[in-house]
Amino acid sequence: MANKINKYVYGWRFLVNYGQGWEYETFETTVEAMRENRKAYRENCDYPLKISRGREINPTWVAQNPGAAL
């Protein structure tokens, strides 16, 4: 029996405010990657950073269900 592929991938969204409002930058699925990326953003970016939990469509699920409505 094949494993079920979830429609969504859960993780952390990075949002940066460049002065025009919050802009979506990147998405991380693991805590380690989120912490590493957060550290890099804080060292190299002078703009405010906001991190929030979120979900995105799983690309593996899309590949297996090409006709499905998103």
KABEL-V254265 format. One record per residue. N is the residue number from 1. RES is the residue in one small letter. PSI is psi in radians with two decimals (999 if undefined). OMEGA is omega in whole degrees, 0 to 359 (* if undefined). Layout:
# KABEL-V254265
n | res | psi | omega
N | RES | PSI | OMEGA
N | RES | PSI | OMEGA
This chain:
# KABEL-V254265
n | res | psi | omega
1 | m | 2.29 | 181
2 | a | 2.61 | 177
3 | n | 2.53 | 179
4 | k | 2.35 | 177
5 | i | 2.18 | 178
6 | n | 2.60 | 178
7 | k | -0.51 | 184
8 | y | 2.65 | 172
9 | v | 2.27 | 182
10 | y | 2.53 | 180
11 | g | -2.62 | 184
12 | w | 2.38 | 177
13 | r | 2.38 | 175
14 | f | 2.20 | 178
15 | l | 2.36 | 181
16 | v | 2.42 | 179
17 | n | 1.83 | 179
18 | y | 0.16 | 180
19 | g | -0.17 | 180
20 | q | 0.15 | 185
21 | g | 3.06 | 184
22 | w | 2.24 | 179
23 | e | 2.38 | 179
24 | y | 2.22 | 182
25 | e | -1.04 | 186
26 | t | 2.98 | 182
27 | f | 2.28 | 179
28 | e | 2.43 | 183
29 | t | -0.25 | 180
30 | t | 2.69 | 180
31 | v | -0.71 | 180
32 | e | -0.79 | 179
33 | a | -0.67 | 179
34 | m | -0.80 | 181
35 | r | -0.71 | 179
36 | e | -0.78 | 180
37 | n | -0.65 | 178
38 | r | -0.75 | 179
39 | k | -0.77 | 179
40 | a | -0.73 | 179
41 | y | -0.75 | 181
42 | r | -0.59 | 179
43 | e | -0.57 | 190
44 | n | -0.14 | 185
45 | c | 2.19 | 180
46 | d | -0.08 | 183
47 | y | 2.72 | 179
48 | p | 2.45 | 180
49 | l | 2.36 | 177
50 | k | 2.37 | 179
51 | i | 2.29 | 179
52 | s | 2.65 | 176
53 | r | 2.56 | 179
54 | g | -3.04 | 178
55 | r | 2.70 | 178
56 | e | 2.82 | 178
57 | i | 2.35 | 180
58 | n | 2.10 | 181
59 | p | -0.52 | 177
60 | t | -0.69 | 178
61 | w | -0.72 | 179
62 | v | -0.71 | 180
63 | a | -0.58 | 180
64 | q | -0.33 | 181
65 | n | 1.19 | 187
66 | p | -0.48 | 182
67 | g | -0.01 | 184
68 | a | 2.50 | 177
69 | a | 2.39 | 179
70 | l | 999 | *
